Amino acid sequence: MSLSACQPSPRKGHTVPETQDQTVDHETIRVAPKALLHDHLDGGLRPATVLELSAQIGHELPADDVDGLAEWFRASADSGSLVRYLETFDHTIAVMQTAEGLRRVARECVEDLAADGVVYAESRYAPEQHLSQGLSLDEVVEAVEEGIREGEALAAEAGRPIRVDTLVTAMRHAAKSREIAELAVRHRDAGVAGFDIAGAEAGFPPTRHLDAFEYLRRENFHFTIHAGEAFGLPSIWEAIQWCGAERLGHGVRLVDDLTIDGVPVAELDDQVPYAEWTEEQLASVQLGRLAAYVRDRRIPLEMCPSSNLQTGASPTIAAHPITLLDRLRFRVTLNTDNRLMSGTSMSREMELLVAEAGWDLRHLRRVTVNAMKSAFLPFDQRLDIIENQIKPFYDG
């Protein structure tokens, strides 16, 4: 099937007034308020911090200057080698084994996000990966929370107020998910907003951790699950229908459940960028039962375009499913995943979608509001940020 000669068509139901200037330049994106749901603490360190902390503990790095190390992280993440990609986290996690190191990394994370215009973020990390120097699981969480509160105070002093909560993550290949879930609940009133599982999907289905998810539901605690990134629809189905995930980490493979006349949309020949599909072409997309369920239930998708290019989940930004899923009115959110490894930020992710996928200010507003609607915050606090920080900028 061919989609030649497609022309862009106006979207119906835009929330930003049509009279508003939709030109999006670098400065507009830089100052725009942003909401971030999927960002890994150990994937967002400053290269200078990795260098300094490594020198203090005698950890050997593949480069000995800031620019060289930053480039090594990006090149390794882009290499196509899973072994080399995972090696990048060996270096960041190595400098996050003490309370001092954890506090510093968390503090700087908050400062960097605030400087990029982020007004709300959820930062996730796996406490079980930070125990080699004798810290307990609770001490890891306490150190991270101390650093985040310090970062919030410094950001406020600089005139860039930000709220950052954390998601405590369990590793899929390990057997500590119930213990980590109990850890998260113990610290729910000290900044931990939710729970997650991460790591390789293939061979480690979310149903291995049912005990943890059942416990979290009994405790009325929020959780998201990495699903539909490296693996396909079965991972998404299990995360939602067996485990009860409130959000999907990535969920990019949900596009496999979208077809036109029986042909998966990602396999159409003469593929036209999703931004240029007409309303008639959008209307011809058939949603499989899983995709329809996700859209009907408004299950948020934590999508990370640059990261997905590195892992091979999408070939280009223009062809990334985030644009098609947004146009089909799934609850799409925009995220960074690992800022250091992808050499990215929320501003950069927005700029890439504007430049390569045809996005405008209306799209950026929608994903920002979507993220705040989907945040693991109490309703009144979510609404306050939407009404008093996000809407005044986008609708002003």
C-alpha positions as CSV (number, residue, x, y, z in Angstrom):
1,M,0.0,0.0,0.0
2,S,1.3,3.5,-0.8
3,L,0.7,6.8,0.9
4,S,2.1,8.9,-1.9
5,A,0.9,12.5,-2.5
6,C,-0.1,13.0,1.2
7,Q,-0.7,16.5,2.2
8,P,-0.8,17.8,5.8
9,S,-4.3,18.4,7.1
10,P,-5.5,20.6,9.9
11,R,-6.2,18.8,13.2
12,K,-9.5,19.2,14.8
13,G,-9.9,19.9,18.5
14,H,-6.6,21.8,19.1
15,T,-6.5,23.1,22.6
16,V,-4.3,26.1,21.8
17,P,-6.3,28.9,20.2
18,E,-5.9,28.8,16.4
19,T,-5.2,32.6,16.4
20,Q,-2.1,32.0,18.5
21,D,1.2,32.3,16.6
22,Q,2.4,28.7,16.2
23,T,6.0,29.5,15.3
24,V,8.3,27.6,17.5
25,D,11.9,28.8,17.7
26,H,14.8,27.8,20.0
27,E,14.1,30.5,22.6
28,T,10.4,29.6,22.8
29,I,11.2,26.0,23.4
30,R,14.0,26.9,25.9
31,V,11.6,28.9,28.2
32,A,8.5,26.7,27.7
33,P,7.4,24.9,30.9
34,K,8.0,21.2,30.6
35,A,6.9,18.0,32.4
36,L,9.1,14.9,32.4
37,L,7.9,11.5,33.6
38,H,10.6,9.1,32.3
39,D,14.2,10.1,33.2
40,H,16.8,7.8,34.7
41,L,18.9,9.3,37.5
42,D,21.9,7.2,36.5
43,G,21.5,8.1,32.9
44,G,21.7,11.9,33.4
45,L,24.9,12.7,35.1
46,R,27.1,15.6,34.1
47,P,30.3,14.3,32.4
48,A,32.4,16.6,34.7
49,T,30.8,15.0,37.8
50,V,31.6,11.5,36.5
51,L,35.2,12.6,36.0
52,E,35.5,14.2,39.4
53,L,33.9,11.4,41.4
54,S,35.7,8.7,39.5
55,A,39.1,10.4,40.4
56,Q,38.1,10.4,44.0
57,I,37.4,6.7,44.1
58,G,40.0,5.5,41.6
59,H,37.5,4.3,39.0
60,E,39.0,4.1,35.5
61,L,37.2,5.9,32.7
62,P,37.5,5.5,28.9
63,A,38.3,9.3,28.5
64,D,40.1,11.8,30.8
65,D,38.4,15.1,29.8
66,V,34.8,16.4,29.8
67,D,34.3,16.6,26.1
68,G,35.9,13.3,25.4
69,L,33.9,11.5,28.0
70,A,30.6,13.1,26.8
71,E,31.4,12.0,23.3
72,W,32.3,8.5,24.5
73,F,28.9,8.1,26.2
74,R,27.0,9.3,23.1
75,A,29.1,7.1,20.7
76,S,28.7,4.1,22.9
77,A,24.9,4.5,23.1
78,D,24.8,5.0,19.3
79,S,27.1,2.0,18.6
80,G,24.4,-0.6,18.1
81,S,26.2,-2.8,20.6
82,L,24.2,-3.7,23.7
83,V,27.3,-4.6,25.6
84,R,28.9,-1.2,24.9
85,Y,25.6,0.6,25.7
86,L,25.3,-1.2,29.1
87,E,28.9,-0.4,29.8
88,T,28.0,3.3,30.0
89,F,25.9,2.6,33.1
90,D,28.8,0.8,34.7
91,H,30.6,4.1,34.9
92,T,27.8,6.2,36.1
93,I,26.6,3.7,38.7
94,A,30.2,3.3,40.0
95,V,30.2,6.9,41.2
96,M,26.8,6.6,42.9
97,Q,27.8,4.2,45.7
98,T,28.1,6.6,48.6
99,A,25.6,9.0,50.2
100,E,27.7,11.9,49.1
101,G,27.8,10.8,45.5
102,L,24.1,10.1,45.4
103,R,23.2,13.4,47.0
104,R,25.4,15.3,44.5
105,V,24.0,13.5,41.4
106,A,20.4,14.0,42.6
107,R,21.0,17.7,43.3
108,E,22.6,18.3,40.0
109,C,19.9,16.4,38.2
110,V,17.3,18.8,39.6
111,E,19.4,21.9,38.8
112,D,19.9,20.7,35.2
113,L,16.2,20.0,34.6
114,A,15.2,23.3,36.1
115,A,17.7,25.1,33.9
116,D,16.0,23.4,30.9
117,G,12.5,24.7,31.9
118,V,11.2,21.6,33.5
119,V,8.7,22.5,36.2
120,Y,7.8,18.9,37.2
121,A,9.8,15.7,36.9
122,E,9.9,12.1,38.1
123,S,13.4,10.8,38.4
124,R,13.8,7.0,38.6
125,Y,16.6,4.8,39.8
126,A,17.2,1.3,41.2
127,P,18.4,1.4,44.8
128,E,19.7,-2.2,44.6
129,Q,22.4,-1.0,42.2
130,H,23.9,1.3,44.8
131,L,24.9,-1.0,47.6
132,S,28.5,-1.9,46.9
133,Q,30.0,0.5,49.4
134,G,27.9,-0.6,52.3
135,L,24.8,1.6,52.0
136,S,21.4,0.0,52.9
137,L,18.5,0.3,50.6
138,D,16.9,2.9,52.9
139,E,20.1,4.9,53.1
140,V,20.2,5.0,49.3
141,V,16.7,6.4,49.1
142,E,17.4,8.9,51.9
143,A,20.5,10.2,50.2
144,V,18.8,10.7,46.9
145,E,15.8,12.5,48.5
146,E,18.2,14.8,50.4
147,G,19.9,15.7,47.1
148,I,16.6,16.4,45.3
149,R,15.4,18.7,48.1
150,E,18.8,20.6,47.9
151,G,18.4,20.9,44.2
152,E,14.8,22.2,44.5
153,A,16.0,24.8,46.9
154,L,18.8,25.9,44.7
155,A,16.6,26.1,41.6
156,A,14.0,28.2,43.5
157,E,16.8,30.6,44.6
158,A,17.8,30.9,40.9
159,G,14.2,31.8,40.0
160,R,13.4,28.4,38.4
161,P,11.0,26.6,40.7
162,I,10.7,22.9,40.1
163,R,9.0,19.9,41.8
164,V,10.9,16.6,41.5
165,D,9.6,13.3,42.8
166,T,11.3,9.9,42.5
167,L,10.3,6.5,41.2
168,V,12.0,3.5,42.9
169,T,12.9,0.9,40.3
170,A,13.4,-2.9,40.6
171,M,15.5,-4.8,38.1
172,R,13.6,-7.3,36.0
173,H,16.3,-9.9,36.1
174,A,16.7,-9.8,39.9
175,A,14.5,-11.3,42.6
176,K,14.1,-8.2,44.8
177,S,11.0,-6.6,43.3
178,R,8.8,-7.2,46.4
179,E,11.5,-5.9,48.7
180,I,12.0,-2.8,46.5
181,A,8.2,-2.3,46.4
182,E,8.1,-2.3,50.2
183,L,11.0,0.2,50.2
184,A,9.1,2.5,47.9
185,V,6.0,2.5,50.1
186,R,8.1,3.1,53.2
187,H,9.3,6.4,51.7
188,R,6.1,7.4,50.0
189,D,5.7,10.5,52.3
190,A,9.3,11.6,51.7
191,G,9.3,12.1,48.0
192,V,9.0,8.6,46.4
193,A,5.9,8.9,44.2
194,G,5.9,5.5,42.5
195,F,7.5,2.2,41.5
196,D,8.9,0.8,38.2
197,I,10.6,-2.3,36.8
198,A,13.4,-1.9,34.3
199,G,16.0,-3.9,32.4
200,A,15.8,-6.4,29.6
201,E,12.3,-7.2,28.5
202,A,13.0,-10.4,26.5
203,G,13.0,-13.4,28.9
204,F,12.0,-11.3,31.9
205,P,8.3,-10.6,31.6
206,P,6.6,-8.3,34.1
207,T,4.5,-11.2,35.4
208,R,7.6,-12.5,37.2
209,H,7.0,-9.6,39.6
210,L,3.2,-10.1,40.2
211,D,3.7,-10.3,44.0
212,A,5.2,-6.8,44.0
213,F,2.4,-5.3,41.9
214,E,-0.3,-7.0,44.0
215,Y,1.3,-5.5,47.1
216,L,1.5,-2.0,45.6
217,R,-2.2,-2.1,44.6
218,R,-3.1,-3.1,48.1
219,E,-1.2,-0.1,49.3
220,N,-2.8,2.2,46.9
221,F,0.6,3.0,45.4
222,H,1.4,4.2,41.9
223,F,3.5,2.2,39.4
224,T,4.6,2.2,35.8
225,I,6.3,-0.6,33.9
226,H,8.9,-0.5,31.1
227,A,7.2,-2.3,28.3
228,G,7.0,-2.3,24.5
229,E,10.5,-0.9,23.9
230,A,12.8,-3.8,22.9
231,F,10.0,-6.4,23.1
232,G,6.6,-6.3,21.4
233,L,2.9,-6.4,22.2
234,P,3.0,-9.3,24.7
235,S,5.1,-7.2,27.0
236,I,2.6,-4.4,26.9
237,W,-0.4,-6.7,27.3
238,E,1.1,-8.4,30.4
239,A,2.1,-5.0,31.9
240,I,-1.5,-3.8,31.7
241,Q,-3.8,-6.8,31.9
242,W,-1.8,-8.9,34.4
243,C,0.1,-6.4,36.4
244,G,-2.1,-3.3,36.3
245,A,0.4,-0.8,35.1
246,E,-0.9,2.8,35.3
247,R,1.6,4.0,32.6
248,L,3.8,2.3,30.0
249,G,7.5,3.1,30.0
250,H,8.1,3.7,26.2
251,G,5.3,1.6,24.7
252,V,6.6,2.4,21.3
253,R,5.8,-1.1,20.0
254,L,2.1,-0.4,20.4
255,V,2.4,0.8,16.8
256,D,2.5,-2.9,15.8
257,D,-1.2,-3.1,16.7
258,L,-2.1,-0.5,14.2
259,T,-3.0,-1.5,10.6
260,I,-4.4,-0.3,7.3
261,D,-6.2,-3.0,5.4
262,G,-4.4,-5.6,7.4
263,V,-0.9,-4.1,6.8
264,P,0.9,-2.8,9.9
265,V,1.4,0.9,9.5
266,A,5.1,0.6,10.1
267,E,5.4,-1.7,7.1
268,L,3.6,0.4,4.5
269,D,5.6,1.0,1.4
270,D,6.4,4.6,0.3
271,Q,6.0,5.7,3.9
272,V,5.0,9.3,4.3
273,P,5.9,11.1,7.5
274,Y,3.1,10.8,10.0
275,A,2.8,14.5,10.3
276,E,1.7,14.7,6.7
277,W,-1.0,12.1,6.8
278,T,-4.4,13.5,6.0
279,E,-7.5,13.1,8.2
280,E,-8.8,10.5,5.8
281,Q,-5.6,8.4,6.1
282,L,-5.8,8.7,9.9
283,A,-9.4,7.5,9.8
284,S,-8.3,4.4,7.8
285,V,-6.1,3.2,10.6
286,Q,-7.5,0.2,12.4
287,L,-6.7,-0.3,16.1
288,G,-6.2,-3.8,17.4
289,R,-7.9,-4.7,20.6
290,L,-4.8,-3.9,22.8
291,A,-4.2,-0.5,21.1
292,A,-7.9,0.3,21.4
293,Y,-7.9,-0.6,25.1
294,V,-4.8,1.6,25.8
295,R,-6.4,4.5,24.0
296,D,-9.9,4.0,25.5
297,R,-8.5,3.8,29.1
298,R,-6.2,6.8,28.5
299,I,-3.1,4.8,29.6
300,P,-0.1,7.2,29.3
301,L,2.8,6.3,27.0
302,E,6.2,7.5,28.3
303,M,7.8,8.0,24.9
304,C,11.5,8.8,24.4
305,P,12.3,9.5,20.7
306,S,16.1,9.9,20.8
307,S,16.6,6.9,23.1
308,N,14.4,4.8,20.8
309,L,16.5,5.7,17.8
310,Q,19.6,4.4,19.7
311,T,18.0,1.1,20.7
312,G,16.6,0.6,17.2
313,A,13.0,0.9,18.2
314,S,12.5,3.6,15.6
315,P,14.5,4.4,12.5
316,T,14.1,8.2,12.5
317,I,12.5,11.0,14.4
318,A,10.1,11.7,11.5
319,A,9.0,8.0,11.6
320,H,8.8,7.7,15.3
321,P,5.4,6.4,16.4
322,I,5.0,9.3,18.8
323,T,3.6,11.5,16.1
324,L,1.1,9.0,14.7
325,L,-0.1,8.0,18.2
326,D,-0.5,11.7,19.2
327,R,-2.5,12.3,16.0
328,L,-4.7,9.3,16.9
329,R,-5.2,10.9,20.3
330,F,-3.4,8.4,22.5
331,R,-2.2,9.9,25.7
332,V,1.4,10.5,24.6
333,T,4.0,12.1,26.8
334,L,7.5,13.3,25.7
335,N,10.6,12.2,27.7
336,T,14.4,12.0,27.8
337,D,15.1,8.6,29.2
338,N,18.9,8.9,29.6
339,R,20.1,12.5,29.0
340,L,23.8,11.7,29.2
341,M,23.8,8.7,26.9
342,S,21.5,10.4,24.4
343,G,23.2,13.8,24.7
344,T,19.7,15.2,25.1
345,S,17.3,17.3,27.1
346,M,13.6,18.1,27.0
347,S,14.3,21.1,24.9
348,R,16.3,19.1,22.4
349,E,13.6,16.4,22.2
350,M,11.0,19.2,21.5
351,E,13.3,20.8,18.9
352,L,13.8,17.5,17.1
353,L,10.1,16.9,16.8
354,V,9.5,20.4,15.6
355,A,12.3,20.2,13.0
356,E,11.8,16.7,11.8
357,A,8.3,15.6,12.6
358,G,6.3,18.7,11.9
359,W,5.3,19.5,15.5
360,D,4.2,23.0,16.5
361,L,3.3,24.7,19.8
362,R,0.0,22.9,20.0
363,H,1.7,19.5,20.0
364,L,4.2,20.6,22.7
365,R,1.3,21.9,24.8
366,R,-0.6,18.7,24.5
367,V,2.2,16.4,25.5
368,T,3.1,18.7,28.5
369,V,-0.5,18.7,29.7
370,N,-0.7,14.9,29.1
371,A,2.4,14.4,31.3
372,M,0.9,16.5,34.2
373,K,-2.4,14.7,33.9
374,S,-0.5,11.4,34.2
375,A,2.0,12.4,36.9
376,F,2.0,10.4,40.2
377,L,0.9,13.5,42.1
378,P,-2.3,14.2,44.0
379,F,-5.0,15.6,41.6
380,D,-5.0,19.1,43.2
381,Q,-1.3,19.4,42.8
382,R,-1.4,18.3,39.2
383,L,-4.1,20.8,38.4
384,D,-2.3,23.6,40.1
385,I,0.8,23.1,37.9
386,I,-1.4,22.8,34.7
387,E,-3.4,25.9,35.5
388,N,-0.7,28.2,37.0
389,Q,2.5,27.2,35.2
390,I,1.7,25.4,31.9
391,K,-1.5,27.0,30.5
392,P,-0.4,30.7,31.1
393,F,2.6,30.1,28.9
394,Y,1.0,28.1,26.1
395,D,-2.3,30.0,26.1
396,G,-1.0,33.5,26.8
